[in-house]
Amino acid sequence: MTLAYVPDDALAHRLDPRSKLLVQLGFAAAAFAHTTPRGLAALSVVAVGCLRLAGGGPRDLWAYRFALPFLLVAPVVAGATLGAPWFRIGRAVDTGLASYRVLLVLFIAAAYVRSTPVRDSRAAIQHTVPGRPGQLLAAGVALVFRFLPVLKRDLLTARDAMRARLGDELAVRDRMRIVAAAGINRAFGRADRLGTALAARCFAWNPTLPRLAFGRADAVALAVACALFAAALVGAL
């Protein structure tokens, strides 16, 4: 699975992107305000529900697989000590809960990306943040969403090319260096071509964007966002 929009007729696809952004912000605030297992259990239900309403499932988290080892190893590293008692369970538990909070936020992010076209995300940001800053921020977000899958494919292509030349017989550090160097070279090359293409097309600060409008379903999403912000405020107080 890739980190990209997937056309569907799910409920989340019919929501205004601004409603979904508010739900994301409210969920992140609630996740970092409620750090107890009971609070995270309740937020888990919300996270899974959001992903299901976007037509997704656990397979969509495969796009974040590079972050998962760090989330799993973090509690072990936090709990380990250089002397007696050698491992502090309290630290490991606290860090494990923090890693789980990050995983829940990734659930919500996956639901948003799966259900929101890049142009809609750009329109939402540009309508929310006024002036040139909003236009610049919206264009940057759109470019990031469009080029992340491309850069990922470049890295996979470099890895496959190295393997075809018996590169998997090299040491791990050498393999990482070769793939990273190839990926960086391709990224800079794509950036140069992108700049030339934008200049050739007279990059506009005020492009024609899709019209956004709140619907009845957005009322539910806004209510959920308000509830999450309220839960975050209560947890902080």
N, C-alpha and C positions, 0 to 999 in steps of 0.2 A: 504494500500500500504506500502511496505517496501523499505528501502534504499538499493537497490541492482540492479545489472545488469539485464536487461530484453532483451532476444534475439529478434531481429527484423531485418527488411531489410530497415530501415529508413536511410536517408542520413547520419546522425550523426554516425551511427554504422559503416559506411564504411570509416570514416575519420581516419587518423593517430592520436593516442592519444596525441602526442606532439602538433599537431595543435589545438586540443581542449583545452589543458592546456594553450596555448598561448592566445586563445580566452577568457578563464576564467580570466587570469591575466589582459589582456587588458580591459575587462569589469569591473573588480573590480577597476582598476585605474580610468577609466572614470566615474564610479559611484561615487567615492569619490572626483573627481575633479569638476563634474557638480552637484551642489546641488540645483539648481533652479527647480521649478516645470516643466518648459519647457524642461530642460535637462533630468530630470527623466522620463518625458513622452516619449521622444525619446528613452531612454534606455529601457523603458517598452516594446516598440515594438520589440527591439532586443532580450530582455529576453524571451518574449512569442514566438518569432520566433525560437529561439534556442531550446526551450523545444518542440515545435511542430516538428522541424526537427529531434528530437530524438524519435519521436513517442509518446511523453508524453502529459500530460495535467494537469489541476489544481489538479487532484486527486493525482499526484505524490508529491505534496507539503504536503500531509497528513503525510508523514514521518517526516516532520519538525514541526508537530503540537505542540510539547512541547516548541518550541521557540516562537510560535505565540502569546501566552498570554503576554509574556514579551514585544514583539514589540508593542502590542496594549496598554498596561498599561504605557509604558515609557513616552509618551507625557503627560498623565495626571499627572504623578508624577513630571515631569519636570516643568509643568506649575503651579502646586500648590505651594502656599506660606503660611507662618504661620501668616501673617498679611495682611493688605490692600495692594493691591487690591484683595488678596486671590487667584487669578489665573492670570498668565501672558500668554496671547495668543501667543506672539512672541516666548517665550521659547517652548511652546507646539508645535507650528508649526515647529520650527527648529528640535526638537526631533522627530516629526512625519515624517519629510522628511528623517531624518537619519534612522529611523526604516524602512521606505519604501525602502531605498537604500539596507539595509540588506536583505529585502525580495526579491529584484531583484537579488542579488547575490545568494540567495538560489535557484532561478529559474535556473540559469546557472549551479549551482552545481548539481541540480537534473537532468538536461539534461546530464551532463557529467557522473554521476554515472549510469544512466539508459542505456547509450549507450556504456559504456566502460567496458570490462571484467577486473577483478582484475589483471590477468597476464599481460595484455597490459599496465595497469597503472604502474605496477612494471617495465616492460621493458622500458617504456618511461622515468621514473625517472633514472633508472640505466644507460641508454644510454646518458642522459643529464648531470648527475653529475658524474664525473670520480672517479675511485678508490674505496677504501673501504667505504668512506662516502656515495657515491651514492648507493652502494650495501646495506649498512645498512639502509639508508633512504627508499630505495625501498622495502626492506623486512618489515620494520615497517609499511609502508603505506598498503602493501598487507595484513598484519595481522589485521590492524585496520578495513579495509573494510570487511574482512572475519568474524571477530568476533563481530562487532557491531550488526548485526542481531541476532546472537546467544545470546549475553548478553541481548538484548531487549526481546527475547523469555523467557529468564530466569526470568526477572522481571515480565512479564505477567503471567508466571506459578506460581510464588510466590504470586502474587495478587489473582489469581484464587483459589489457595490453601487456602489462608487466608479467602476468601469469603465463601468457602465451609465449613469452621469451624466457620461461623457466625462472621468473623472478621470485617464485615462492620458495626457491632453494636458498635465497639470501637470508640474512639475519632480519629479525623483526624491525629493528631500528632502521636498517637500510631500506626495507620495503616501505615503511612509513615515510621516510625522507623522499623516496622517489615519487610516491603517490601524492604527497603534499606539494612537492615542487611542481609536478605536472598540473595539479589542481589550481595552484596559485597563478601559474603562467596562463592557463586558460581563462581564469577569472579576470586577470588584467587585460587580456586580449578582448574578452567580451565587453569589459567596461569601456575600452577605447572605441570599439565598434558601436556601442550604445551611444556614447557621446557624439560620435560623428552622425549617427542616424537621427538623433534628436535635433542636432543643428541643421541637418539637411531638410528635416520636416518642419522647421520653424516651431520648435516646442512651445506650446501655448500654455499660458498661465490660467486660462479660463476655458478649458475644453468643454465639449458637450457631454454631460454626464447623465445617467439615468435619473428619472424623477423618483423621489422617495415620498412615501405617504404611509402614515400609521393606519393600520386596520384594526378590526375587532380583536383578532388574535394577539395583536401587540399590547392590548390592555392587560392580558394575562401575563405577558412577558414583563411589562413594566411593573405589575404588582409583585411578581417574583423578585425583580431587581430591588424594589423598595423594601421588601421583606428581608432580603439578604443584607442590604445596607443597615436596616434597623437591627438585625441580629449582630452585625459587626459592631455597631455602636454600643449595644448592650454588653457584648463581650469585652469591649475596650473599657467600659466604665466599671 
